[in-house]
Amino acid sequence: MGRHSKGQQVSRQRGAVEMVDAKTLIAHVLTPDAAERGLTRGTYIATCAEVFKPAAMVAREAGYCPLCIPAQRSR
């Protein structure tokens, strides 16, 4: 996975990042700015306003956030 860390994947939406919540294993979408700010804080704020800590890079999502993801999956 190289440059993507902590469960991040480049999203289908241009520039967005998909990241898995360590507690719930739900995948959320972050803006590039939110992903960058999260690196310094250790917590991330998804487009649905969920605040979470990222799962390890090897963690697979158990599901997708219905507020963040629907537009992504339909493309």
N, C-alpha and C positions, 0 to 999 in steps of 0.2 A: 504493500500500500504506500510505500515511500513517504511522500511529504504529507499525507493525510494522517492525522493522529487522533487518538482517543475516540475511535468509532465514527469519525467524520467520513462522509462520502460527498463528492460533488453532486449536487442535485440536478435534476433536469431543468429546473428554472435557472436561467443564466445568473451565475454568481452566487446562488444560494447554496447552503451547506446543510446536509442531513446529518443529525447527530442523535445518538441513542442515550436516553436517560438511564443512569446507572441503577436507580431505584426501581423503576417500573419497566425498563427495557422497551419503552415506547420511543419510536423514532420521531423527531421533531425537525422542523426546518428553521434555519437561522439565516439572517441576512449576513453578508460579509462583514459588516461593521459589528454586529452582535457577536460573531465568531471571534473577531479580533479582540474585542473588549473582554470576552470570556477567558481568553488566554491569560490575561493579567489577573483576573479575579478568581478563576477556578470554577466559577459558576456561569451558566449561560442563560440567556433569555431568548426563548423561541418566538416565532412570529405570532403564536397563540397567547403569548405573555407568560407561559410556564417558565419558572426558574428552576434549573436543575444542574446536577453534576453529571459530567459525561461518563459513559461506560468505558471499559477497556476496549482497545482496538479490536480484540477478538470477539467481543460480544455481538451477538446477532439480535436484531430487533424482534420482539415478540409480537409487535403490531405497530401501527402507524397512528399518529395523532390525527383524529378526524378534523381538527380545526386547522392544522398546518398542511397536511398532505393531500387532500382530495384533488386539488388542481394539478398537483404534480403527477399523480398516477393516471390521470385521464389523458395525458398527452401522448 
